[in-house]
């Protein structure tokens, strides 16, 4: 192809500027003009060490005896309720202490569990004949037949059987 013809064909075409290049350039120029205007008007400090940053005062340190956890019963040093569970057969148990779910599991033969609480321990089992219970060191009779669903609630006032049934 003739070189002069190539140039003559492209002579009438002007290169288009890309918008991708123009917009960032214009934004940078506008930002620079804004900063210069603020500096010249005195709105910006002349030196960085003149910038004052105001921060709120930090909170006072906590004392060593302060705990982030809710206060427990102050009259007793530790939990007053203790329940021990020993499986003599496989049994499903669900245990809740002071309103919080602590355990949901299949307890295997000869497996033992222990729970403590300040106000209440509630246990539900799917095989009441398959577990032995001790409340505050004393044995608890789980009078029931095999596969009996049993729900017991232990408090400082005693033991209460709740919503139990045969399955």
C-alpha positions in Angstrom: 0.0 0.0 0.0 1.2 3.4 -0.8 2.4 5.3 2.2 1.1 8.7 1.0 -2.3 7.2 0.4 -2.4 5.8 4.0 -1.7 9.2 5.4 -4.1 10.9 3.1 -6.9 8.5 4.2 -6.3 9.2 7.9 -5.7 12.9 7.5 -9.4 13.8 8.1 -9.8 11.7 11.2 -9.2 13.4 14.5 -8.4 11.2 17.5 -11.2 11.0 20.0 -10.2 11.5 23.7 -11.4 8.7 26.0 -13.9 9.7 28.7 -12.1 7.3 31.0 -9.0 9.6 30.8 -10.7 12.9 30.9 -13.0 12.5 33.9 -10.2 11.6 36.4 -8.0 14.3 35.0 -10.8 17.0 35.5 -11.5 15.7 39.0 -7.9 16.0 40.0 -7.6 19.5 38.5 -10.8 20.6 40.3 -9.6 19.1 43.6 -6.2 20.9 43.3 -7.9 24.2 42.6 -10.2 23.7 45.6 -7.2 23.0 47.9 -5.3 26.0 46.6 -8.3 28.3 47.1 -8.8 27.0 50.7 -5.1 27.5 51.4 -4.9 31.0 50.0 -8.1 32.0 51.9 -6.5 30.9 55.2 -9.0 28.0 55.8 -6.2 25.4 55.8 -3.3 25.6 58.3 0.1 26.5 57.0 1.8 23.7 58.9 0.7 20.2 59.9 1.7 20.8 63.5 -1.0 23.4 63.8 -3.7 20.9 63.2 -5.6 20.2 66.4 -7.5 16.9 66.8 -10.0 16.7 69.6 -10.6 13.3 71.1 -13.0 12.4 74.0 -11.4 11.4 77.3 -10.9 7.7 77.7 -13.1 5.9 80.3 -11.8 5.5 83.8 -10.0 2.1 84.3 -12.1 -0.6 85.9 -11.1 -1.8 89.4 -9.6 -5.2 89.7 -12.8 -6.5 91.4 -15.1 -5.4 88.6 -16.4 -8.1 86.3 -18.0 -7.7 82.9 -20.3 -10.6 83.8 -23.6 -10.2 85.6 -23.3 -10.5 89.4 -24.1 -13.9 90.8 -25.9 -14.6 94.0 -23.8 -12.6 96.6 -25.1 -14.7 99.6 -23.3 -17.8 98.3 -19.8 -18.1 97.0 -20.7 -20.7 94.4 -23.7 -22.3 92.8 -26.0 -23.9 95.4 -27.4 -26.6 93.0 -25.4 -29.5 91.7 -26.8 -32.4 89.6 -24.8 -35.5 88.6 -26.0 -37.8 85.8 -24.7 -41.3 85.3 -26.0 -43.4 82.4 -26.7 -47.1 83.1 -28.2 -47.4 79.6 -28.0 -45.2 76.5 -30.3 -42.2 77.2 -31.0 -38.9 75.5 -30.7 -35.9 77.9 -31.3 -32.2 77.6 -30.1 -30.1 80.5 -30.9 -26.4 81.2 -29.2 -24.5 84.0 -30.5 -21.1 85.2 -32.4 -20.7 81.9 -29.5 -21.5 79.6 -29.3 -24.7 77.5 -26.2 -26.5 78.6 -26.4 -30.0 77.1 -28.3 -31.9 74.4 -26.8 -35.3 73.7 -27.1 -39.0 73.8 -25.4 -40.2 77.0 -23.7 -43.6 76.6 -23.6 -46.4 79.2 -21.3 -45.5 82.1 -20.9 -41.9 80.9 -21.3 -39.3 83.6 -22.2 -35.6 83.4 -22.3 -32.9 86.1 -24.1 -29.6 86.1 -24.2 -26.6 88.6 -26.6 -23.7 88.9 -27.7 -20.9 91.2 -31.5 -21.1 90.8 -32.7 -24.0 88.6 -31.6 -27.1 86.8 -34.0 -28.7 84.4 -33.3 -32.1 82.8 -35.4 -34.0 80.3 -34.5 -37.6 79.3 -35.9 -40.0 76.8 -35.0 -43.1 78.9 -35.5 -42.3 82.6 -34.8 -45.9 83.6 -31.4 -45.6 81.9 -29.9 -42.8 84.1 -29.1 -42.4 87.8 -29.3 -38.9 89.3 -27.7 -37.3 92.3 -28.9 -33.9 93.4 -26.6 -32.1 95.8 -25.0 -35.4 96.6 -28.2 -37.3 97.4 -29.6 -40.0 95.0 -32.8 -39.1 93.1 -35.3 -41.8 92.3 -36.2 -41.7 88.6 -39.2 -43.9 89.0 -40.1 -44.9 85.5 -40.3 -47.6 83.1 -37.9 -48.1 80.2 -38.2 -45.4 77.5 -40.2 -43.0 79.7 -39.8 -39.4 78.9 -39.1 -37.6 82.1 -38.6 -33.9 82.9 -37.4 -32.9 86.3 -36.7 -29.4 87.7 -34.3 -29.0 90.6 -34.5 -25.8 92.7 -33.6 -24.8 96.3 -37.2 -25.6 97.2 -36.9 -29.2 96.0 -37.5 -31.4 93.0 -40.6 -31.1 90.7 -41.6 -33.5 88.0 -42.8 -31.6 84.9 -44.7 -32.8 81.8 -43.6 -36.5 82.0 -45.2 -39.2 79.9 -44.7 -42.7 78.6 -43.7 -43.1 75.0 
